Amino acid sequence: MRAKEWIRFPWRHELGWIASLPTLSDTRLRELIAVNKWLARTDSGETAVVPVRYRSAEIFGDEKCLDSMARTALFGPGRLSFDLLACVRIPAPLPAVAVGTGPDILVVENSDTYWVATDTLRETHTHRIGAVAWGCGNAFPSQVAALGVDIGGRGPVTGTVWYWGDLDPAGLTIASDAATAAAAGGLPDIKPATALWAAMAERPAQNSGTVNWLAAPGRNWLGDQLWQETATIREKRGRVAQESVTADVVAAWARI
């Protein structure tokens, strides 16, 4: 492309702002021209709204291109938007299964715990948990928006979201980041499943002397009481996996 060719390019009215950009790489110019062509092709009728990566594949032949562009100054008020491109960002699904009729859900960090909690709560009566969800390890913060869409075929969460992960810095980082994401999205608070975290504090520390707790977040999320109850594990520079907690403890917690 010749220098600043975007200034003279015949942009559609929705993209007229591009001519005022001080710089533009050849790659971004080609992408914007592709958007211009797509707008021209779809101008004659109503365009069905599709997920972002479907629209990206249609316009650019690259399903991740719009994800990249959305992180730049090309997106913003008066510029590109998902509304303009008739697409929506749908949160990553949060695998979940119904286990009762209650309004609350239990989200767990690990897959084996998901199956144990699911089987246990299906067999346990008179508890408040309606569904168990698997947070897929450290993916949970990116899945939090799904709480407002659908959980286990029950629709958006209407009760309390209880979270339970490994008692280690990584597990508490997941919990803290997910709670922050929920607050930012106006979703229900993500709270610690207190008795389950406390049960881990009573188990022998694993990997003693190897776990660095110095920069670990989570005190504000756990709360002062749980933070104190878990002090011994931190003092031993250890960790406790949630798989250390037996199914009967999960059942007892759910009935509280």
C-alpha positions in Angstrom: 0.0 0.0 0.0 1.2 3.5 -0.8 1.9 5.8 2.2 -1.3 6.8 4.0 -3.5 5.3 1.2 -6.3 4.9 3.9 -6.8 8.7 3.8 -8.0 8.5 0.1 -9.7 5.2 0.3 -13.5 5.3 -0.4 -14.7 4.2 3.1 -18.3 3.6 3.8 -19.8 6.2 6.2 -19.5 3.9 9.2 -15.8 3.8 8.6 -15.1 7.4 7.7 -13.1 7.9 10.9 -10.3 5.6 9.4 -9.2 8.5 7.1 -8.2 10.5 10.2 -5.9 7.9 11.7 -2.2 9.1 11.9 -0.8 5.6 11.3 -2.1 2.3 10.1 -0.1 -0.9 9.3 -0.6 -2.7 6.0 -2.1 -5.6 7.9 -4.7 -3.5 9.7 -5.5 -1.7 6.5 -6.3 -4.9 4.7 -8.4 -6.0 7.6 -10.4 -2.7 7.5 -10.9 -3.0 3.8 -12.3 -6.5 4.4 -14.7 -5.0 6.9 -15.6 -2.3 4.4 -16.4 -4.9 1.8 -18.5 -6.9 4.2 -20.5 -3.9 5.2 -21.2 -3.2 1.5 -22.3 -6.8 0.9 -24.7 -6.8 3.8 -26.1 -3.3 3.3 -29.2 -4.4 1.5 -30.8 -6.5 4.3 -30.9 -7.4 8.0 -27.9 -9.4 9.0 -28.3 -12.2 11.5 -26.3 -11.9 14.7 -23.7 -14.6 15.1 -20.9 -15.4 17.6 -17.7 -13.3 17.2 -15.5 -16.1 15.8 -18.1 -17.0 13.1 -18.2 -13.4 11.9 -14.4 -13.2 12.0 -14.1 -16.4 9.9 -16.6 -15.0 7.4 -14.9 -11.6 7.0 -11.2 -12.4 7.2 -11.0 -16.2 6.8 -9.5 -16.2 10.3 -11.7 -16.9 13.3 -9.4 -15.1 15.8 -8.8 -11.9 13.8 -11.7 -10.0 15.5 -10.4 -11.0 18.9 -7.1 -9.3 18.1 -8.7 -6.2 16.6 -11.0 -5.8 19.6 -8.0 -5.2 21.8 -6.9 -2.2 19.8 -8.0 1.4 19.4 -9.8 0.4 16.2 -12.7 -0.7 18.5 -14.4 1.9 20.7 -17.1 4.6 20.6 -17.7 5.8 17.1 -15.4 3.1 15.7 -15.7 -0.6 15.2 -18.0 -2.5 17.5 -19.5 -6.0 17.7 -22.9 -4.3 17.2 -21.7 -2.9 13.8 -20.5 -6.3 12.8 -23.7 -8.0 14.0 -21.9 -10.4 16.3 -21.7 -11.1 20.0 -19.1 -12.5 22.3 -20.6 -15.5 24.1 -18.8 -16.6 27.3 -17.0 -19.9 27.4 -19.4 -22.6 28.6 -19.3 -23.7 32.3 -19.8 -27.4 32.3 -22.6 -28.2 34.9 -25.2 -30.7 35.8 -28.4 -30.4 37.8 -28.3 -32.2 41.2 -31.4 -30.8 42.9 -34.0 -28.1 42.9 -32.2 -25.5 45.0 -31.2 -22.1 43.7 -27.5 -22.3 44.6 -24.6 -23.8 42.6 -21.3 -25.3 43.7 -18.4 -24.6 41.4 -15.3 -26.9 41.9 -11.8 -26.5 40.5 -11.0 -30.1 39.5 -12.7 -32.7 37.3 -12.6 -35.7 39.7 -14.1 -33.5 42.4 -16.8 -32.5 40.0 -17.9 -36.1 39.5 -17.7 -36.9 43.2 -19.7 -33.8 44.2 -22.2 -34.6 41.4 -22.8 -38.2 42.4 -22.9 -37.3 46.1 -25.4 -34.4 45.8 -27.7 -36.4 43.5 -27.9 -39.0 46.3 -28.3 -36.5 49.1 -31.7 -35.0 49.8 -32.8 -31.7 51.3 -29.8 -29.6 50.3 -29.8 -26.2 48.7 -27.6 -27.0 45.7 -29.3 -27.0 42.3 -26.3 -27.7 40.1 -22.6 -28.6 40.3 -20.2 -26.9 37.8 -16.7 -27.7 36.8 -14.5 -24.5 36.7 -12.0 -26.2 34.5 -9.0 -25.3 36.7 -7.7 -21.8 35.9 -10.2 -21.2 33.2 -13.0 -20.4 35.6 -12.5 -16.6 35.7 -13.0 -16.5 31.9 -16.2 -18.6 32.2 -17.8 -16.5 34.9 -20.0 -14.6 32.5 -21.8 -17.9 31.8 -23.3 -17.7 35.2 -25.6 -15.0 33.8 -26.6 -17.2 30.8 -27.2 -20.8 31.7 -26.0 -23.4 34.2 -26.8 -27.0 33.7 -29.9 -26.1 31.6 -31.4 -24.2 34.5 -30.9 -20.7 33.1 -29.0 -17.9 34.9 -28.0 -18.4 38.5 -30.6 -17.0 40.9 -29.0 -18.1 44.2 -25.5 -18.1 45.7 -22.4 -19.2 43.8 -20.2 -21.3 46.1 -16.7 -21.9 45.0 -14.3 -24.6 46.2 -10.8 -25.2 44.9 -7.4 -26.4 45.9 -5.9 -24.8 49.1 -2.8 -23.4 47.4 -1.8 -20.1 45.8 -3.1 -21.1 42.4 -6.4 -22.2 43.7 -6.9 -19.0 45.6 -5.9 -16.9 42.6 -8.6 -18.6 40.5 -11.2 -17.9 43.2 -10.1 -14.2 43.7 -10.0 -13.5 39.9 -13.4 -15.1 39.4 -14.9 -13.1 42.2 -13.5 -9.9 40.6 -14.9 -10.9 37.2 -18.3 -11.6 38.7 -18.4 -8.2 40.4 -17.3 -6.4 37.3 -20.1 -8.2 35.3 -22.8 -7.5 37.8 -23.2 -11.2 38.5 -23.9 -12.9 41.8 -21.0 -12.9 44.3 -18.8 -15.9 44.3 -18.4 -17.0 47.9 -16.2 -19.6 49.5 -17.8 -22.9 50.4 -16.6 -22.3 53.9 -16.9 -25.8 55.5 -15.1 -27.4 52.5 -12.2 -25.0 52.6 -12.0 -25.5 56.4 -12.0 -29.3 55.9 -8.9 -29.0 53.8 -7.2 -27.0 56.6 -7.6 -30.1 58.8 -5.9 -32.4 56.4 -2.1 -33.0 56.4 -0.2 -30.5 54.3 1.0 -31.8 51.0 4.3 -30.8 49.3 5.5 -29.2 52.6 8.4 -26.8 52.3 7.9 -26.2 48.5 4.9 -23.9 48.2 5.5 -20.1 48.0 2.6 -18.3 49.7 4.3 -14.9 49.9 2.4 -13.3 47.0 -0.7 -15.5 47.2 -4.0 -13.6 47.0 -7.2 -14.7 48.6 -7.3 -13.4 52.2 -10.0 -10.9 51.3 -12.0 -13.5 49.5 -11.6 -16.3 52.1 -12.3 -13.9 55.0 -10.4 -13.5 58.2 -11.7 -16.6 59.9 -10.9 -19.0 57.1 -7.6 -17.3 56.5 -6.7 -18.0 60.1 -8.0 -21.6 60.0 -5.7 -22.3 57.0 -2.6 -20.7 58.6 -1.0 -24.0 59.5 -0.9 -25.1 55.8 0.8 -21.8 54.9 3.3 -22.0 57.7 4.3 -25.4 56.5 4.7 -23.9 53.0 2.4 -26.7 51.8 -0.9 -27.2 50.0 -4.0 -29.4 50.2 -5.8 -30.7 47.2 -9.6 -30.7 47.3 -9.5 -34.4 46.5 -8.4 -34.9 50.1 -11.9 -34.1 51.3 -14.3 -37.0 51.3 -17.7 -37.2 49.8 -19.5 -37.3 53.1 -18.0 -33.9 54.0 -19.4 -32.5 50.7 -22.9 -34.0 51.6 -22.8 -32.5 55.1 -21.8 -29.1 53.8 -24.7 -29.0 51.3 -27.3 -29.8 53.9 -26.2 -26.9 56.1 
